């Protein structure tokens, strides 16, 4: 609240007196008799850029600014700690024993019939808006937009959202902690208490992205891989351990504990918070797209980029389009032998076809009662694959049972149930269900789901198991594409002979070389994990084996999985087939599959074999799993074992044997496949609450290697200038207490000239570091061997490397290169063709600003903080595009870069711009003279000029820009709050 008050005190300097009066008007409205807020006359201003302030009133405000400021500060100071909806704050009594759980903002107390019609997912947004309504960051008009969801959602209105907590994994956690450490340094240099820089909401950081499957098919795989993990990442781990001690409100879960999303589901998810006696729903934004897994627990959560996550950590609201909600009705129950993975691949295909990008999906219906929490989490996890922001399952009795199973206390579960029932957020399927109101509807009878896989290159390309052999041969035939490899018919049956460690071996198209039980999608689900173990048991008893050159691995999402596999007595059968546990974290699904045997790799690459990987993951894009597996199929863990035994995806499981038994008989798929009842019995006898309690009691104690990491106890980080992993970025260099104000752009050169659909994958550093790249040169110059380059992801804490990796994508299409593809550009003054980084540095050394020209959908794809941080470090001052992806546009503003949109029907081509011009963008020097969505003139040195819309969409974004970005804005306001 101190930060908010400081923001109010400095509002005139940021926005001009008009903002002060706007806030005063809001304060006056608060003192008026309570009534439901009325729709704003500018409810869709962020989308349509209307200006609601008349010129006359603005001039009058300027004349009386001193009086305005004085009245505003007095009035705002009196209400800054008061919520606009305080009148509906209600006590929640404890049943029976007396006393109360705490107080909560009661939705029923609003007595608005529209709330009863809201989807449950939207009610969570509503409660957050009400609880955070201060008439500055969140207003009564925002609350009204959400209440009126049926009418406002189709209009694509924007609303602020403040999540209850933030979830990070190590790749994104490192730059977040780097930024916090830098902010502390800046506060210290400005003579203020640097200890005030702490997350304002709980931050959970799980180190899980560093597990490489270097060692597999070994009893010692876990320890061996962990040792290598620490050798590679010791510096990063030490930095995160320092952060866990230096910052309040931050929990760091050490490496070796599990996959972030499974740990979130089993341990971190609160469902309902009770902070200092105030009850409210758990909600979370995370820096990994599969944060949505927590939606299966009834917690609203989704993935965001690092900048949005950092803003949320620091108490800033996220701006989001109020989403439409697709109602997905489930009926019936799954047939015998059908798994949750089969279900999620079916759901993914249906939702992809329906079109759910930017929407919530909410599941309901009679089929819910037979769907376990783990099954729900499997479906929620793949929200990014079917394109939705969330795949949400409201809390019901199944949720409560899971909370008890995973070790949450009886009192906590009783509090959760009491709160959600009282606030109309609990679904009781034992009662008649009113018809739900949704934006659109889908329905699936679970009995119609069949065993299936997805592939070979996309997660939504579902293939029924009985059609797999036919589909595979079609893929070999088809031209190169998502379902094609263009293999000549005469080569379909080609067999390649090779020697595997002295033993004669053969490989052909479709042969499996990687079989991995991996990924948050499936390893949190006991039914499919124990189902895989039962397949292994039946196979071992029949004498079946997996070929020794197939790289098999098992990477559980948490230590709980190991406990119930051991309890069931089934882990030994997985071990016999080579599915030894290799570690706890993200492995094959994110490309951490490690090397395959050299002899196998040579046979594949030298003979152009279309080799296959089968994994229980969520993504299978070509090149992601392994460079040599061109065909990658997503499958349930039991099917992963079955395909490993078969050794090929070129098989009809109904007609062809999977292998030969020890007594010489043919063994078919049905001979090793467990029934649903078999799996259920093992789950019930092997998955126990005590396993979760013991696992998570010990989780924060770490492991010996983590505990041996020695880190300083200082609150300020001691930067090592020689480090190639952790480096102090220049975000606050030369910062003073006075905001720099709006910056115009004068005679700027165009660094890059793009067409449509430039994604964050093109912009942001990702994947391996190419041997000839500027980042590689930087590392080699500092004595780092090529074998130790690691990945861009692992080096996200070093701005020098990340700046060099920005726009380093080998598939970058830059119009300056006239059809040539690659991470280069033309330095306009000299005509030299240089790497993008080298050209940017040359412009900076010459004292020139740069801009980027782009087409439609600039910045689409996964939200990545370095897609905005990188261009800022390269010296880019503005991006002029036909349109922006919403979050990326916001990220650019957060880093002080001006986003500009061409007017409708115009772009660089229609305006006759070649990109060789020099561009001037004149912004008013006083931020008070800039309005959200204002039109400005861009002029070129050729004499051409054109009109663009400045895409600062809210007053808060103008405040960020005025301060040079979101982080300097927060620092200045924290200091002002203390003055």
N, C-alpha and C positions, 0 to 999 in steps of 0.2 A: 504494500500500500504506500510505503514511503516513495517507492519509485513512481507510482501513479501521481502522488501529490507533487513530486518534483516535475513531472511532465506537465501538470497543470500550471505550476508556477512559471514554467518557461514557455508556455504555449504561445504567448504573443511573439516571442522572438523566433519561434519556429514557423508558426502559421500566419502571423499577423493578428491584429485585434479581432478580426472577424471570428476566429476560432474561439477566442475567449468569450465572446458574446454568445456564440452557439452553445458553448458549454454552460454559460449562465442561463440560457433559455432552458436547457435541460434541467438545471438545478431548480429553476422556477417551476417547471412542470412537476418535479418531484414533490414540491410543497403543496401542489394542488390536490383536491380530493382524488382518491384512487379510482381509476377505471381502467379497463383494458386499453393498452396503448393503441393508438390509431396508426394505420399504415403511413409510412413516411412518404411525403410528396416526391422524395428522390429515392424511393426504395430500390430502384434498379439503376441508380446513377453509376455504380461501378461498372455496370455492363454497357449502359447507353451514354455515359459521360455527360449527363445533363448538369447544368449549373443552377443551383437553387438560390443563389445570392444575387440580389439586384444590384446594379452599379451604384444607385443612389444610396442604398443602405450601407454599402461598403465604404463609400466616401465619408458618410456620417460616422461610421465606426472609427475610421482613421483619425478624424478630428477629435474624437473623444477618447482616444486610446488610453490615456493615463487614468481617467476615471474608471474606464472599463476594467483595466488590469486590477486596480485596487478593489473594486466591487467583486470581481471574479475570484481573486485570491481569498477574500474573506468568505465568500459563499462556498467556494470549492473546499476550502480547509474545513468547513463545518460539516461537509457531507462525504469527504473522501473516504472515510472509514465506514460509511453507512451504505448498505445494499438497498437498491430500489424496491426489492420485494421482501423486506424484513417482516412485513405484516403476515407472511405465510410461513414463517419459521415455526416449526411445530415440534413438540417433544414426541419421542418414540418410546413408549413404556416397555419395560421387560415383562414378559408374560409371567404371571404367578407371583414371583418372589418380590415384586415391587422394584422401585427405582426405574431408571431409564437408560436406554442404550446411548442416547444423545439427541440432538436436534437435527432437523432436516427441512429443506424447502419443499413444501407439500404441493404437488401438482393438483391433487383433488381440491385443495383449498382455493384454487383460482376459479373453480366452479364454471369452467368453460367447456361446453359439450364437444368442441372441436378436438380437445386433448384426448378424449376417449377414442377418437377415430384414428389417432396418429399411430403409425407403425412403432413398434417398441424401440427400434434403433433411433428413430427421430426423437422419441421421448428423452433419450440420453442427451442428445444435442440441446433439447429444450431445458432440461434440468441444469446443464452446465451454463447456459446463457443466463438463466435466472440467478443462479448462485453467484455468478461473476458480474452481474449487471451493476456497473458503476456510472453509467451514462457518459463514459468517455471511451474506454476500449470496447465495452459491450453496452448497448443502449436498449431501452424499452422497445424501440422500433425493431431492433434485431429479434427480441423475444417474440414480438407480434408476427414477424415473418415466419418464424418456426411454428408457432401455434396455428397459423393459417397455411400450413404446409401444402394442403390440397390445392390451393390456388396459387401460392407463391413459388413452389418448386418448378412448375412448368415454365416460369418466367426466368429461370436461371439467375435468381437473386443470390447475392453473396451474404454470408453471415460469418461472424467471428466464432471461433471455437477454442476453448482453453482445456486441453486434456489434463487428466488427473496426474499423469506421470509420463516419463519418457523412457524408452527402451533402446539401448545401444548394443551393437556387437563390436568386436575389437577393431575391425577395419575402419568403421565410422566413428568409433569411440575415441580413437587416438586424436584425430583432428579436432574433435569437440573439446577434449581435455587440453590440447594445445591452445585453442582459442581462449579457454578459461584462464589458463596460465598467463597468456599474453595480456588479458584484461587485468589480471592482478598486477602485472608489471606496470601497465599504463596507469592504474589507480595509484600505485606507489610513487611513480615519477611525478604525478600531479599533486602529490602531497596529501593524499586521502588514505583512508583505512582500506588497504587492499583485501583484508579478510572479509569484506562485505561481498566480494565476488564469490557467490555460491549458487548452485541451482536452487530456484525457488519452488520447484516441484520435485518429487522424488525421481531420481535417475537410477535405473538398473542397467548395469553394463556387464554383459556376459562375453567372455573371451572364448570364441568357438570357431573362428574361421581359419585357424592356422594348421589344422591337422592334415598333413600330406600322407597318403598311403605309400610310404617308401618301403615299409616292411609288411608283407602279407603272408597268409598261410603259415603262421608261426605262433607258438604258444607265448612267445615273448614280444609279440607285435606291439602291444599297447606301450610297454616301457620303452622299446626301441624307437617308436615313432614319437613318443613324448620327449625323449632325449633330443632327437633331431629338431623337434619343434622349438624347444628351448634354446638350442644352439643358434637357430636362425633368428629367433625373435626375442632374445633375452632383453635387448634394449627397449623394445616396445612394451614388453611385459613389465619391466621395471618402471617405466614411465606411468603405466596405468596403475601400478601398485602405489606409486607416489600419489597419484591423483585420488585414489580411494582414501588415503590418509589426510591429504591436504584440504579436500573439499567436503563440506557438510552435505547431507542429503543425497549422497552418492554411494551406491552399493556396487562393488566390483566382484563378480563371480569368477574365480580363477580358471585358467585353462585346465582341460581334462575333466570338467564337470558335466559337459553336455552341450547340446545344441540350444541356442538362445530361446527358440520358440517352445521347445519342450520344457525347458527350465521355467519359462514364463507360465506355461500351462499348469505344470505340476506344483510350482512353488511360489513364483512371484505374483501371479494374478490374485488381486484382492477381491474382486467382484464388487464389493462395497468397501469404501474407505471409512474409517472413523478417525479423524484427525482432530484432536483437542475437543472431542465431543460433537463435531459436525460430521454428519453422515452424508455420503454422496456416492454415486456409482463410479466404479473404477472405469477409466478410459485411458487409452495409451496410444501414442504415436511412436513408431520405431523406425530406425534407419535401415531396415531390411524389409523388402516387399512382403515377405511371408509373416510379418507381424500379425497378419489377419488370422493366424491360427488361433489366437486368443478369443476370436469371435465365437468359437465353438463353446466357450465357457460363459457366454453372455456378457463378455467385456468388449465394448466397442474399441476396436483398434485397427490401425492400418499403417502402411509404410509411407514415410516422407523422406525428403532429402535432409542432409546434415544441417543446412542453414535453418530450415523450418524447425528441426529438432532443437537446435541451439536457442532459437527464439522462444520456443515453448519452455525450455529449461529456465530461461531468464524471465518468465512471466509474461511474455508477449503473446497476444492472441494470434491464431492462425486464421487467415481468411480462406473460406471455402465456399464453393457453390452449393447451395442447399440441394441435396441430391434427390432425384427420383428414387423410389424403392420398388424393386421387383419382388412380388410375393411368389414364393416357390412352395407349392403344396406337395407334401409327400404322403403317400398312402401305401397300405399293404406292408409287407416285410420281405427282406431279401431271401432268395431261394437257397436251398442247401448247397454249400460249397462256393457261394458267391461272396466276395470280400468287399470291405469298405473301399479298397483301391479301385475295384471294378465300378463301384458306385460313383466315386469322385471323378473318374475318367468319363463316365456317362454324363454326369452333371456338367462337367467342364465343356463337353461338346455341345450340350443343349444350350447352355448360357452363352457360349461363343456365337452360336447361330442366332440367338435371340437378340444379342447386342446389349451389353450391360456396362460399357465403359463409363466411368464417372458416377456409377449408381451404387446404391446399397442393394444387396439381395438379402431378403429375410425369409427364413425357412419356417414352415408351420404345417399343421395338418395331423391326421391320425397316425401317420407313419412315424411321427417323432417319438412315440412311446417306445418303439422297438429299436431305436437308434441310440447306441451308446454314446457317451460323451466323447470317447476317443474317435468314434466314427464321425461325429459332428466336427471335431477338430481337424480331421483329415480333409473334410469338404471345405471347411473355412480356410484351411491353409492354402488351398489352390486358387483363392480369389484372384491373385494376379494373373494366373493362367487363363481364367475365364473372363478377366478384364474388369471385374467389379472392384470398387473401393473396399467393400466389406461383403462377407458371406456370413450373415449374423443369425445366431440361434439364441432367442431370448431364454432367460433363466427359467427352469422348471424343476420338477422333482428329480429328474435325471442329473441335472447340474448339482443339486444338493448332495445326492448320493456320491458323486465323483469327488466333491470337496471333502467329504468324510473319508473316502477311500484314500485320498492323497494326503491325509494327515492334518487337515484343518480342524481346529478344535470345535467341539459341540457348541460352545458359546458363540464362536465366530459364525458358524453356519446358522445358528438361531438368529443372530443379529442380521445376517444377510437376508434370510427369508422374511423376517419381520419388516425390514426396511422396504424391500422390493414389493411385498404385498401392500404395505401401507401407501406406497407411492405409485401403485398401479403399473408396476414394471415386472410382475411375476405372472407366468402363464401356468394355470392349473388345469391340466388336461382331464382331470376328473370331473370338471365342471363343463356345462355347455359352453361352446366357444362362439362368440359373436362373429359375424362375417367381417373379415379384415378389409381395410381400405388400402389399396396399393396403386402404384402408377401403372403397372401391368402385371400379368399373371402367367405362371407356368405351373404345370403339374406333372408328377412322375409317380407311377405305380412301381414300388420297389421290386415287385415280383417280375417286372420286365427287364431288370438289369441282368446282363450276361457277363461271364468271365471275358476279360478283354485286356489289351495293352494299348499304348499310344505311341505312334512314331511313323516313320523313323527319324523325323526331324522336328516335330512340333508336338507339344503336349495335348493339343485338342484334336489331333488326327487319330481318333480312336479306331481300333481294329478288333472286331470280335475274334476271340481265340479260335473258333472253328473256321474262320476265314483267313487266318494268318498266313498259311502257306501260299494261298492264291494271291493274297495282297503282296506278299514278299516278291513273288515272281513278276507281278505287275510293276513294282517299284524298280526292279532290275531293268525292265523293258523301257519304262517311261523316260522321257527326256529329263535332263537334270532339273530338279526343282524340289519342292517340299516332299513330293511323293515319287521321286525318280532319280536314278543313277546313270541311265543311258549305257547300260552294259550290253554289248552285242549278244544276240541270242546264242551264238555258237560258243560264247565264253561263260554262259550261265553255270555250266557244270565243271568248269576248269578246276583242277586240283593241283595245289602247289605242294611239293615235297620239301621239307626242311629238316634240320637236325636240332632237336631240343636237348641240349646238354648230353650229346652223344646218342640219344635215342631217336630213331626215325619217326617223323611226325608229318602230318598233312594238314593243310588249311584250304578252305574254299569260301566263296561268297556266302555271307550269312553266318559264318562260324562265330561263336561267342568267344571273345578274348577278355572281356571284363564282365563280371557278375557281382553287383554290389548291393547289399542290403544297407541302405543309407538314407539320409534326408529326414528333416523334421516332419515331412508329410506322413510318413509311415512308421518311423521308429518309436513314436509315442503311443502306438496302438497295440495293446497286448494281443488282441485277437489275430492280427496278421503276423506279428513277431513269433508268437507261439505256434501259429499255423505253419510258418516256415520251418520251425524246429521239428514239428510233427512230420512234415514232408521229408526232412533230413533223416529222421528216425526210421521211417518206413523204407527209405532208399537204402540206408546202411544195413538194415536187417535183410534186405534182398541182395545185398552185395554190390550195389551200384557205386560208381566212383565218378568224380569230376576230373577231366583231363588236367594234367599238372601245369599246362601252359595257360590255363584260364586264370586270370587274376581275380580271385574271389576275396571278398572282405565283408565284414560286419562292423558298422559304426553306430552303436546305440546313441540315442538322443539324450540319455541320462543313465546314471548308475543304477537306477531302478530296474532297467531292462536286464542288466546283468544279474541282478538279484533274483528276478523271477525266472529267468532262463536256467539259472543254477538250481533254484528251488524245485523246478519241474523235472530236473534231471535230463534236460534235452540239449543243453549247450554242447555236451560231448559229441553229439551226432553232427551238429553244425561244424564243430572243429574237424571231425573226420573228413568232411567234404571240403575243407579249406576255408570255411566261413568263420575263421578266428576273429575275435574282437581286435580291431586295429587302433581304436581310439574313440574318444567321445567328443564329437563335434561335426562340423560340415566337412564332408570329404568328396566323394566322387561326383555328387550332384552339382558342386560348384567348380568342378575341374581339378580338385585336389586328388586325382586318382593315382598320381605317381607314375613312374615309368612301367611299361610292360617289358617282358623279357626281350633282350636285344635280338635273339634269333627269330622271335615272333614278329617283332617290329620290322625286321629286314624282309621277312617273307611277305608281309603285307605291302610295304612301300615299294619293294622292287617288282612286285607282280600285280600292282594295282588291284588288290583284293578289297572288296567292300566288307570289312570286318564289322562285327556288331558288339555293342555293349547292352546289357540288360540291367536296369537299376530301379530301385524302388524310390525314385526321386520325383521331382516336380518339373524339371526342365531338361530338355534333350536336344536343344538347338545344335546344329552341326558345328563341331569344333569346341563345344563347351566341355563335354565329358572327357575327351581325349583326342588329340589331333589325328590319330590313326583309326578311330572308330567312326566311320562315316554314317553308319546306321546305329541309332540309339533308341532303345525302347523303354518306356516307363511301364512298370509292372508291379504287382503286389509282391511283398517279400516271399510268399510261397512260390509264386511264379518265377521269381529270380532264381530260386533253388532248382526249380524244374528245368528251366532253360540252361542252367549251368550243367545239369546232369545230361541233358540232350546234346549240349555242345553246339547247338545251332538254332537259329530262328526259322530256318527252312524246314519246318516240320508241321505235320498235321497231328495234333495230340489225340484226336479221336481215332485216327486210323493207323498211325505209325507208332512203333514201340519207342519208348524213351531210352531203353537200354536192355542189356541182357543180364539176368540174375546170376548168382553164383552157381545155381544148378542148371544153367544153360537155357532157361525159359525167357521168352520175351516179356518185358515189363512195360505196361502201358500207364499213361497218365493217371487213369482212375485207380490204379493199384497203389499209388503213393499219395493220392490227394485225400486229406482228412475231411470228415463231415463237419458241419457246423456244430453239431452236438459234441463231437470229440474236442473241438477247440474250446467250446464253452466250459466243459468240465475242467480242462487244464487251466483256463483263465481263473475260474472260481477257486481252484485249490492252490494256485501259485501266486496270484497277484494280491498282496496283503498290505493293509495300511502301514504296518510297521516298517515295510521296505521304504516307503516314501519318507517317513519320519526320520529313520536312521540315515538315509542318503542326504537329506537336506539339512539335518542337524550338523552334519560334518562338512557340508559344501563350502561354507565360508571359512572353514579352517584351512582350506587349500590342500596342497600336496607338498611333499618335501622340496621339490625343485622350486615351487613358488615361494614357499616359506623361507628358503635360503637366499632369495633375492634381497639384497641389501639396498634400501632406498633412503634418501635423506628425509629428515623430519620437518624441514623448513616449509613454510607456507608459500614461498616464492621458489620457482623452479630454477635450478642452475643449468642454464643452456650450455651445451657443448658445441662449439662452432665446428668441430671436426665430425660430428655425428652425421651419418647419412640416413638415419631413421627419424630423428626428432630434431627439428630446427625451428628457431624463432622466426615466425613470419613478420613481414613489415607492416602489418595492418595499422599499427598505432604509431608509426614512426613520425616524430614531430608533432604529435597531437597536443592541442591546447584545449583549454576549457571553452573557447569560443568556437561554435560550429563553423565549418568552412563556408557554409551556404551553398546555393546552387552553382554548379560550374557549367559555363558555356563551353562549347567545343569549337575551336577556331582552326580553320585550314587543315583539317584532319585528313590523313590518307586512309584508304580502305585496306585493311589488313587481309581480309578474306571476302570473297564474293560468292555467295551460295545461292542455290535454287531452293526448292521446297524440301521439307521433311529432313532437315538436319537434326539428328537426335542427340541426346546427351551421351550416347555411346560414341558418336563422332567427336564430341567436344571434350569429354572428361577422360582423364587417363585411366586405363583399365587393362587388365590382363598382364601378359609378360612384357618385359622391357626389351625392345628390339635392339639387336647388337649394334646397329648403325645409327641409333637415335641420339638426340641431344642428351637425354637422360642417361643413356649408356656411357656417353663421353664423360659426363659429369662424374659418374661412379668410377670409371676407369682412371680418370685423373686423380681420384682420391684413393687409389690403391685397392679398389674392390674388384675381385676377380669375377669374370662372367658367370661362373657357376654360383656365385653368391649374390647375383642381382636381385633375386627374389622377385616379387611382383609389384606393380604400381599400388595395388591394394595394401600390401604390407608396408609401403613407404608413404602412406597418406599423411604421416606426421611431418614430412619434409617438403616444405613449399618449393624449394629449389628444384626438386625432382618432379613434383606435380606440375609446376609451371612449364617445365620442359616437355612433359607428357601431354599437355593440353593441345588439342587439335593434332595429335600424333597418330590418329587412326589411319591405318594403311588403306582404308576404303574411302577416305575423304575425297569428295568431289568439289573442287574449287574452280569456278569459271575462269579464273586467271590462267589456269593450266591447259585450257583448250582441249578437254577430253582426257588428259592424263589424270590418273587417280593416285592419290598419295598425300602424305602430310607435309606438303610444301606450298609455297606461295611466291608471288613476285614482289620484290621490293621496288615500288613504283619509281622512285627517283633514279635508281641505277639500272633498273631492268634486270637485276640479278634474280635467279631462282634460288631460294633459300628454304631451309626448314622454317616452319611457322614461328618457332621460338627464336631462331636467329634473326629473322626479318623483324619480329617485334622488338627485339633488343636493339637492333640497328636503328629503328624508328625512335626508340626512347633515347638512345645516345645522341641522336640528332635533334632532340627536343620536339618531336612531332607527336601530336595526338593521333590515335587511330580509331576507326569505327569498323563495324561489320555490316555488310549488306546481306539480306537473306530473304527467302520466300515465305511460304506458308508453313505453319506448324513448327516454327523454330523452337528447339529445346524439347521436343516430344520424347517419349520413352521414360525410362526410370528416372526418378528425381535424384540428382546427384549434386552435392554441394560444390564439388570442384569444377562442375560445368559453369559455375558463376565465379568462383574464387580464381580459377585459372585465367580466364580472360582479363579479370581485374589486374592480376599480377603481370600480365603481358602488356598492360597499358591501354586496353580497350576502354573507351569512354562512353560509347553508345552502340546499340544494335538497332538497325532499322530493318524491320521485317514486315511481311504481309500479315502475319499473325504469330502469336506465341503460345506455347503450352503454358497453362495457367501457373503452375508452381515454378517453372523455370523463370517466367517473367518476374514473379515475386522475388526469386533468388537474386536475379540481376539487380533489382532495386536494393535488396539487402546488402549487396556489395558495392553500392554506389554507382552502378552502371545505368545509363539512361535507356529505357526501352521505348522505341518509337514505332508506330505502325503507319504504313502507307495508307492513304485514303482508299476506300472501297473501289475496286476496279483498277487500281494502280499498283505498280511495282517497279523495280529498277529497270526492267526491260521496256515496259510501256512508256516510261519516262525518258527512255533513251540514255540511261546511265550505264557507263562501261565499268565503273569502279576505279578508273584512272583519274577521276576528278579529285579535287580537294574540297572537303565539306565543312560548312560552318553551321552550327546549331546554336542559335541565340536564345538563351533562357533568361527570364527576368533575374536580376541580381538579388532580389528580395523574394524569399520563398512565399511570402504572403501574397505575391502577385501571380503565383502558379496555382492552378486549380486541377483537381483530378480530371483527367481526360481532356485537357486543354489542347487546342490546335496551335501549332507553332510552325514557323517557316524554316525550311532547311535550304540553304543556298550552296551552289557549287561555283568553283572558280571559272567555269565555262560560261557563266551568266545565267544558267538555269536555276530555277528555284521551284520548290514544291512544298505542299502542306502535309504535315504528319500530325498524328495524335500522340501526345505524350502519355505513355501508359503508367503513370502513377495513379492507381485506382482508388486510393483512400487517403484521408488526411494523415493517417499514421505512416503510410509509405512516404508521404512528403516529408514527414519528420525524420525518417531514416535517411532520405536523400540529403536533406539539409545538413545532417550530421556526418555525411560521408559514409553512411552504412549503418546497419542495425547495431553492431557491436559498439562503435563509438557513441551512438545514441544512448545505449544503456549505461555506459560508463559515466557520461556527463550527467545523466539524470540521477544516478546513484549519488554522485558527489553533491549535486544540488540539494538532494534530499537531506543531506547532513549539514548543509550550510545555513 
